[in-house]
Amino acid sequence: MATKKQIAERALRILQGGDLNIDSDIDIREVMLHVDSERDNLIQQKLVENYKPRKSVAAVTAHEILGNYISEHTISTSFDSTRSQRYAMLGQIPMDLPDNAGLLYVNNAEDFSISFAKMSPGLERTFVGLPSLAASKKSYYTQVGKKIFFDEDSAPTSVIVGMVAVSSSLSDTELYPVSPGDVSTIIKSIVDLYKIMVQVEQDNITDNIDQ
């Protein structure tokens, strides 16, 4: 598995016909933006292809489809004095995917068998304290931006979070979570894109000469 920067460098080498050239008109940061865009597109495409024949998608199915794209982190929780709740601060941004597939699982790091179900922030204050919720003995979390808050009765001190992160929120130097074969697909798409851009530029120059 390669990093985002390494993938971008491979694409840039192809475009430059060999070694990287510091005087290139193409900025490596620009290529990395295209790498991010292509990865996000591939994830969306795989979801569409696999979800289309199904009427509903279970979390397990989403996990199977997106397994190679998951970033997993152990996060210590902190206390929010305003909400009087413990929360975990996400280091990356989950993708907005069907059936909450962007944030696939949140588990207690000290006991992985304890998982937390997602509850909409708008419903949290409605259901909290109800006997039916207490009787279910289910632990839940609510997501507000990059924070995930936990109910008071089962708040963990640390959690293991598995998510399909927005590509631009991934570090340039960490291993880039993709499926086998995706790297070559991403590089080909970027090379094809720049070839089209160069051709359009040349056509514009030719048109200006002919006028």
N, C-alpha and C positions, 0 to 999 in steps of 0.2 A: 504494500500500500504506500502511495506517495503523498507528499504534502501538496497543498494548493499551489504553492510557489513552484515546486518541482514540475507539476503538470503544466503550468504556464510557461516555464522555461523550455520544456520539450516542444510545445507548440511554437514558441518563438524561434527555436533552433530550425525547425522545419521551414518557417516563413523566411528565415535569413539564409537558408541553404547551408547550414553548418554550425559553427561556433557562435555563441552569443556576442553581439556587437554593442558596445556601450554607446555607440553613436547612432544606433538604430532609431528610425522615426517612430517605431512602435514602443510604447512604454510598457514595461512588464506589469505595472499596476493595472493598466488598461486590460491586458490579457487576463489577469486574475479576476477582474470583474466579469469577463466573458465566461471564465471557468465556473464561477459561482452561478451565473445565469443558466448555463447548460446543465449543471447538476440539478438545480431546482426544477428545470423543465423535464429532466429525465424522471425525477421522483413523481411529479404530477402525471406524466405519461403512463408510468407503471401503475399508478393508482387507477387511472381511467380504464386501462386495459384489463385490470384484474377485478375491478368493482362492477363494471358494466353488467355482467351476467347475473349479479347478485342483487337481491332486494334489500338486504341489510348486511352490514359488515361487523363481525365481532372483533374485539381487540386482538384475539389470538391470530386471526387472519391478517389483520393489519401488521402485526408483529412479524409474521412469516414473510409478507411481501416486502416490508421495509427493513428487515433485519440488518442488512449490510450498510444501511444509512444511519443507524442509531449511534448517537454519542451518549455514553454513560458516564455519570459523574457522582461522586459522593460529596454531599454538601451538608455542612453543619448548620443547624438552625439558630436563629436569634429571636429575641423577644421584641415585639412591636408594642410600645407602651400606649400608643393611641388606640389600637384595636384590642389590646390585651390578649394577643395571640402570638404564638411562635410562627416563624416563617423561614423559608429557604429562599435565598437569592439566586436565581438562575444566571449562569455565566453566559448562556447563549439564548437565542430567541427561537422558540419552537415554531415550525412551519404551521400555517393555517390550513389544516387538512381535514377531510371528512371524518366524522366519528371520533374527533379528538385524537387522531392518529399522530399529530405533531408531538404530543406529550404522551408517550405510550404507557409509561408506568412510573409510579412513585411508591417506593417501598421503604420501610423502616430499615436503616442500615444495620441496626443491632439485631433485628429479627426479620429476615427477608420474607418470611411467610406473611408478615403483616403488610398489606397493601392499602393504598388510599384511593378512594374513588373520587372523581371530579364532581364538584357541585358548582352550579352557576353562582357567581357573586350575588346576583339578584334574588336567588332563592335561599341563600344562606340564612339570612335573618328571619325568613318565613318559617323554615323548618327546624332551626336550632332550638333545642329545648323541648320539642314535641316528644311525647312518650313513644310514638311509633319509631322515631329515629333512634332513640335510646335503646329500644327493644331490638332493633335490627343489629345492634352491636357493630355497625359498619363505621369505619374511619373514613373521613373525607378531607379533601382540600379544596380551596378555591384559588384561582389564579387571577392576580391583579397585576398587569404588566409583567415584569420579570420576577415578581414575588409570588410564591405559593404559600398560602396561609393554612394552618391546620386547626381542627377543632380542639378545644381546650382539654377534653377528656383523654385524647389519645395523641397529643402532640409529641413528636419524636425529638431527640436531641440531634439526630443526623439522619439523612435520607439518601437513598440511591435513586437517581432520576435517569430514566432512559427517554431520549427525545430524538426526533428528526429535526435537526436545527436548520434554520435559514442559513444558506451557504455563506452569505456575507458576514454572519456573526461567528463563523469559525475562524480560528487563527490561521495565519498564512503558513505557520511552521509546524502545526500539529498534523498528525495523520488524517487525511481527508477521507471520511467514510463514504465509500462508493461500492457498487457491485462489481464483480469481475467483468471486465470488458468495457466498463463505463469510461475508463481513462482514454482508451483509443477512440471511443465514440465522441467524447468531449473534444479531444484534440482535433479530430477530423472536422467537426462542426466549426471550430474556431478557425482552422486553416481555410476552410471553404468560405467562411464569412469574409475573411480578409482578402481572399482572392476576388470576391465579388466587389468589395470596396475599392480595390486597386483597379479593376476593370471599369467601374463606373467613373473613377477619377480620370483614367486614360481616355474614356469616351468623351468626357467633358472637355479635356484638352484638345482632342481631335476636332470636336464641334467648334471650339473657339478659333482654331486655325482655319477651318473651312469658311468661317464667316467673313 
